[in-house]
Every structure is written in structure tokens, then in C-alpha cells.
Amino acid sequence: MELLTYVTYACSLIMTAYTVYFFVIALFSVKKPKQYPRAAPRTRFAVLVAARNEEAVIGGLVESLMAQRYPRELYDVIVVPNNCTDATGPVAARAGGTVLPCTVPTSSKGEVLDFALNRIFRWKKRYDAVCVFDADNLVHPDFLARMNDAYQAGARVAQAYRDSKNPTDTPISGCYSIYYWMVNRFYSQARAAIGLNAIINGSGFMVSMEILREQGGWKTATITEDIEFSALCALKGRRIWWVPEAVTFDEQPLTFAQSWKQRKRWSTGMVQCMERYSGALLGSALGGNLRSFDSLMFFLVPVIQVLGLLAVAGSGVFELSGIRYGLFPRVDLFYQLFFAVNVSFMTTFAGAFLAVVANGKAVWPMLRGMVWYWVFIMSWMPLNLLCLVKRSTTWEAIPHTRAIRLSGAGKPEGQVLPGVRL
């Protein structure tokens, strides 16, 4: 029992220090994001979309991209159907996209991007940068114009603001929306304020063609190609810029089963990245690279959450055994803050509420998501434990069925974002 006491203390202490690190950085989110000077449209974009059985939503995405307030001759929308058994390609072509069928076996989005880039490298037409979207996205009409501003200001890797198409459909879609709003404001915006990297986060990001040619395409090895690329940028000392005025809208999962499947893939990818890059990131951090240190801290999330789960299990044993929790500091407050369900629920609810308000969203429609957010976050603990012990690298589709057009997605026109009016 004494050993269990010290193990529980060590786990809770590590979890506390880790939480404090992210909390302190999040405080810098109060600083308004940098607004890049408006620049004349000069950047030539290849807009890439990897699509697998997405005929229900691909048309809306391509239409929103074709409606960009940006010179049409300066960008091409390139849809890459892969492993499709439906009409994704024809629907994309009818909407105005250029269809580049994937002709090699692929099992991940990273492999599809690599295939597409190595074909584009051979084209006579030259591009300055690539913007990557998912097939279920919708894109604000000013997206490319704002990315052009960032590129002309010096950005060579940049992440956009990720919003939601369907934040009020179900409690789960609400939880996802809150999660992305937290990442936008308390992760990417906070880090941009102090010179650290934003996180490449699935879709709505830009990479210069020069970097992609230098590395020979999209060279990632895990099933989370986005955060792996973020780690590669950190190791090479590349800055990932934050461009909150460029906005994309995602379709969020509707059910807990869909959420579990998707987050299991995320957690598996996090574990893969942790195993693959922790040593290099640590060495780089010890050499003074703060971006590598921050990236390493991000990849440790699954381990820290498992330690938190062990601490909760240890405290449960104390409760069942009638043993008073007497670890430092020797007051009940420490126990209440980290192990009491009611306090953890209120803390999580407060964080969700703050994310909604800080991102300029209406509170009342998001109430269900805020109430469920505790379950959403706590369920990640056993999920991460599962992925540390047994993981699956098989890609499983999350069906996208909401054929929303831009006018119906999260009030894209005139919506107030952090420090920005579109």
C-alpha cells in the first residue's frame, strides 16, 4: 500500500506539472493574433484534396474552392480519388475540380499526398505552395487571399483556423467543435504569440512547394501525417505560422462510436510519432530548440493521460480501502482538484465554456457539447492506454453525409473570430 501511495503521488505530480506547462502557455492566447499585411495576389497555389468515397460532400468543397475571392489563374483545385467505389471523381469534376486518380496502392492520406505531389512535380505548370483540405471541408471565400498574405509575409508552412460545419448536430459534434476551438485559441494562437509553432492539424494548411521538393514529396510514415509533419518542421527549425483569418469548416462525427474509431486512429498515430521522434526531439530540445521541446511535450499526451488514469485508479483503491489520501500537500484540496469527479467535471465544463466564448461562438446552442465534454476528454484515457498496449494501423472510414453548402456552415460570413472580423 505504501508503494501504491508513492506511485499514485508520482503519477499525479507528473500530470500536474504537465498540465501547468500547457496552462501557462495557454495564457498567451489573450494576445491578439498577428494580422499580415494585405498583399497583392501573387502566390500560385495547388489545392490538394485526398478523397476516398466522398461523393456526398466533395461537390460542396470544390464549389467553395472555385468561389474563392482570388484570381482563378493563380490556383488549381486537384482532387485525388483513392480506393474509391463511388462517384467521388465524377462529382468533383462536375463541380470544376481537376481529377488526378491515384494509381498506386495507398493505405493513408500521407501516401496519397506523396503520390499527388510527385505527379505535380512533373507538370509544366509551377506552383509556389500547396494547400491541403479534407473532402468534407468547406472553405471561406477569403482563404487563399489570406494565405497569400501570409506567404508574401514570409510564411512557408502555415495552419488555418479550423471551424465546424455542424457544431450543434449532436453532443459529440459539439465536443469536437469545442476541441478544435481550444486547439485554435489555446494551442496555436498562444504559441504563435511567443514564437513557438502552431500545430498542423489535419486540413486547411499550407506548405511551400520548395520545402516539398526538397524532401521529395510528402514523406511521412505514420497514420497521422499532419502532426508527424509538425514534428519534422520542429526538428528542422521551421516555423509553422498561424493564420486565423484563413478559415475552413469541417464536418464532425455524430456518434460516440464514430468518435472512438477516429480518436483511436489519432492516438495510434500519436504513439507512433512518440516512438519515432521522441529521441530526436529530446536531443534537439537539449540543443536549445524550444520548438522541438514543445513538440515533444505534445507527443507525450498519451503517456501523461495514462499516468493520470493510473493516479485515478490508485485514488480509487484508497477510497475503497478507507485510507486517507495524505500526499503532498497534506490537504484535501489536492485530492479534490485532481481526483474528485465533480470538480473535474466543473473544470472541464469551465474550459469548454471558455473555449466557446473566446472563439466568439454562441453559448446556448453549445450547451450539450459543453456538458458532454467531460465524457469526451475522460474517454481518451482508456483509449490511449489501449493504443499503448495494442494498436491498429488500419485506416477506417468515418462516413461524411452532410452536404452543407457554405451559407449553412457556422455563419461563415461576418462571424467574429479571435481578434478578427471576416
Solvent accessible surface area in square Angstrom, and as a share of the most:
residue,aa,sasa,rsa
1,M,115,0.51
2,E,123,0.55
3,L,137,0.68
4,L,55,0.27
5,T,34,0.20
6,Y,129,0.49
7,V,67,0.38
8,T,1,0.01
9,Y,55,0.21
10,A,46,0.36
11,C,8,0.05
12,S,0,0.00
13,L,84,0.42
14,I,80,0.41
15,M,25,0.11
16,T,28,0.16
17,A,64,0.49
18,Y,23,0.09
19,T,72,0.42
20,V,78,0.45
21,Y,49,0.18
22,F,45,0.19
23,F,126,0.53
24,V,70,0.40
25,I,12,0.06
26,A,20,0.15
27,L,93,0.46
28,F,89,0.37
29,S,5,0.03
30,V,121,0.69
31,K,118,0.50
32,K,157,0.66
33,P,15,0.10
34,K,120,0.51
35,Q,101,0.45
36,Y,11,0.04
37,P,97,0.61
38,R,139,0.51
39,A,32,0.25
40,A,58,0.45
41,P,64,0.40
42,R,139,0.51
43,T,1,0.00
44,R,96,0.35
45,F,0,0.00
46,A,0,0.00
47,V,0,0.00
48,L,0,0.00
49,V,0,0.00
50,A,17,0.13
51,A,0,0.00
52,R,79,0.29
53,N,68,0.35
54,E,23,0.10
55,E,78,0.35
56,A,48,0.37
57,V,5,0.03
58,I,0,0.00
59,G,8,0.07
60,G,3,0.03
61,L,0,0.00
62,V,0,0.00
63,E,76,0.34
64,S,7,0.05
65,L,0,0.00
66,M,59,0.26
67,A,64,0.50
68,Q,13,0.06
69,R,134,0.49
70,Y,16,0.06
71,P,41,0.26
72,R,98,0.36
73,E,128,0.57
74,L,31,0.15
75,Y,1,0.00
76,D,28,0.14
77,V,2,0.01
78,I,0,0.00
79,V,0,0.00
80,V,1,0.00
81,P,16,0.10
82,N,12,0.06
83,N,74,0.38
84,C,43,0.26
85,T,128,0.74
86,D,48,0.25
87,A,36,0.28
88,T,0,0.00
89,G,11,0.11
90,P,71,0.45
91,V,27,0.16
92,A,0,0.00
93,A,53,0.41
94,R,181,0.66
95,A,24,0.18
96,G,35,0.34
97,G,11,0.11
98,T,67,0.39
99,V,46,0.27
100,L,28,0.14
101,P,78,0.49
102,C,23,0.14
103,T,104,0.61
104,V,64,0.37
105,P,133,0.84
106,T,17,0.10
107,S,71,0.46
108,S,20,0.13
109,K,40,0.17
110,G,3,0.03
111,E,77,0.34
112,V,3,0.02
113,L,2,0.01
114,D,30,0.15
115,F,13,0.05
116,A,0,0.00
117,L,2,0.01
118,N,44,0.23
119,R,65,0.24
120,I,3,0.02
121,F,29,0.12
122,R,174,0.64
123,W,73,0.25
124,K,201,0.85
125,K,90,0.38
126,R,117,0.43
127,Y,15,0.06
128,D,31,0.16
129,A,0,0.00
130,V,2,0.01
131,C,0,0.00
132,V,4,0.02
133,F,0,0.00
134,D,34,0.18
135,A,4,0.03
136,D,10,0.05
137,N,1,0.00
138,L,2,0.01
139,V,0,0.00
140,H,1,0.00
141,P,12,0.08
142,D,24,0.12
143,F,0,0.00
144,L,0,0.00
145,A,16,0.13
146,R,36,0.13
147,M,0,0.00
148,N,1,0.01
149,D,3,0.01
150,A,0,0.00
151,Y,29,0.11
152,Q,64,0.28
153,A,44,0.34
154,G,37,0.35
155,A,0,0.00
156,R,87,0.32
157,V,2,0.01
158,A,0,0.00
159,Q,3,0.01
160,A,0,0.00
161,Y,0,0.00
162,R,17,0.06
163,D,3,0.02
164,S,0,0.00
165,K,8,0.03
166,N,4,0.02
167,P,24,0.15
168,T,65,0.38
169,D,50,0.26
170,T,34,0.20
171,P,28,0.17
172,I,12,0.06
173,S,0,0.00
174,G,1,0.01
175,C,0,0.00
176,Y,0,0.00
177,S,0,0.00
178,I,0,0.00
179,Y,54,0.20
180,Y,10,0.04
181,W,3,0.01
182,M,42,0.19
183,V,24,0.14
184,N,4,0.02
185,R,36,0.13
186,F,42,0.17
187,Y,25,0.09
188,S,2,0.01
189,Q,3,0.01
190,A,0,0.00
191,R,1,0.01
192,A,35,0.27
193,A,27,0.21
194,I,68,0.34
195,G,39,0.38
196,L,18,0.09
197,N,15,0.07
198,A,1,0.01
199,I,13,0.07
200,I,0,0.00
201,N,23,0.12
202,G,12,0.12
203,S,0,0.00
204,G,0,0.00
205,F,0,0.00
206,M,0,0.00
207,V,1,0.00
208,S,1,0.01
209,M,7,0.03
210,E,126,0.56
211,I,15,0.07
212,L,1,0.01
213,R,99,0.36
214,E,122,0.55
215,Q,38,0.17
216,G,31,0.29
217,G,0,0.00
218,W,6,0.02
219,K,101,0.43
220,T,27,0.16
221,A,63,0.49
222,T,9,0.05
223,I,19,0.10
224,T,9,0.05
225,E,11,0.05
226,D,19,0.10
227,I,15,0.08
228,E,1,0.00
229,F,1,0.00
230,S,8,0.05
231,A,0,0.00
232,L,33,0.17
233,C,0,0.00
234,A,2,0.01
235,L,52,0.26
236,K,120,0.51
237,G,42,0.40
238,R,40,0.14
239,R,85,0.31
240,I,2,0.01
241,W,26,0.09
242,W,7,0.02
243,V,3,0.01
244,P,2,0.01
245,E,10,0.04
246,A,0,0.00
247,V,1,0.00
248,T,0,0.00
249,F,1,0.00
250,D,4,0.02
251,E,12,0.05
252,Q,6,0.03
253,P,8,0.05
254,L,56,0.28
255,T,65,0.38
256,F,77,0.32
257,A,76,0.59
258,Q,41,0.18
259,S,0,0.00
260,W,76,0.27
261,K,73,0.31
262,Q,27,0.12
263,R,0,0.00
264,K,56,0.24
265,R,53,0.19
266,W,47,0.17
267,S,2,0.01
268,T,0,0.00
269,G,0,0.00
270,M,20,0.09
271,V,0,0.00
272,Q,34,0.15
273,C,0,0.00
274,M,25,0.11
275,E,109,0.49
276,R,143,0.52
277,Y,21,0.08
278,S,27,0.18
279,G,58,0.56
280,A,53,0.41
281,L,0,0.00
282,L,88,0.44
283,G,43,0.41
284,S,27,0.18
285,A,17,0.14
286,L,144,0.72
287,G,71,0.68
288,G,57,0.55
289,N,36,0.19
290,L,124,0.62
291,R,58,0.21
292,S,0,0.00
293,F,78,0.32
294,D,5,0.03
295,S,15,0.10
296,L,16,0.08
297,M,25,0.11
298,F,36,0.15
299,F,1,0.00
300,L,48,0.24
301,V,38,0.22
302,P,1,0.01
303,V,47,0.27
304,I,17,0.09
305,Q,36,0.16
306,V,14,0.08
307,L,36,0.18
308,G,0,0.00
309,L,46,0.23
310,L,88,0.44
311,A,0,0.00
312,V,64,0.37
313,A,58,0.45
314,G,2,0.02
315,S,5,0.03
316,G,29,0.28
317,V,58,0.33
318,F,5,0.02
319,E,106,0.48
320,L,164,0.82
321,S,59,0.38
322,G,70,0.67
323,I,64,0.33
324,R,178,0.65
325,Y,26,0.10
326,G,29,0.28
327,L,15,0.08
328,F,143,0.59
329,P,49,0.31
330,R,196,0.71
331,V,79,0.45
332,D,77,0.40
333,L,111,0.55
334,F,19,0.08
335,Y,38,0.15
336,Q,71,0.31
337,L,89,0.44
338,F,52,0.22
339,F,17,0.07
340,A,13,0.10
341,V,98,0.56
342,N,100,0.52
343,V,39,0.22
344,S,24,0.16
345,F,59,0.25
346,M,115,0.51
347,T,88,0.51
348,T,22,0.13
349,F,47,0.19
350,A,57,0.44
351,G,22,0.21
352,A,0,0.00
353,F,87,0.36
354,L,100,0.50
355,A,0,0.00
356,V,0,0.00
357,V,72,0.41
358,A,23,0.17
359,N,0,0.00
360,G,42,0.40
361,K,30,0.13
362,A,62,0.48
363,V,52,0.30
364,W,198,0.69
365,P,70,0.44
366,M,6,0.03
367,L,60,0.30
368,R,122,0.45
369,G,3,0.03
370,M,1,0.00
371,V,66,0.38
372,W,113,0.39
373,Y,4,0.02
374,W,57,0.20
375,V,57,0.33
376,F,1,0.01
377,I,41,0.21
378,M,53,0.24
379,S,13,0.09
380,W,24,0.08
381,M,25,0.11
382,P,61,0.38
383,L,0,0.00
384,N,3,0.02
385,L,68,0.34
386,L,67,0.33
387,C,0,0.00
388,L,52,0.26
389,V,119,0.68
390,K,150,0.64
391,R,81,0.29
392,S,46,0.30
393,T,72,0.42
394,T,98,0.57
395,W,72,0.25
396,E,87,0.39
397,A,54,0.42
398,I,15,0.08
399,P,80,0.51
400,H,37,0.17
401,T,91,0.53
402,R,83,0.30
403,A,62,0.48
404,I,25,0.13
405,R,107,0.39
406,L,32,0.16
407,S,107,0.69
408,G,50,0.48
409,A,0,0.00
410,G,22,0.21
411,K,158,0.67
412,P,5,0.03
413,E,108,0.48
414,G,43,0.41
415,Q,22,0.10
416,V,68,0.39
417,L,1,0.01
418,P,7,0.04
419,G,45,0.44
420,V,4,0.03
421,R,168,0.61
422,L,55,0.28
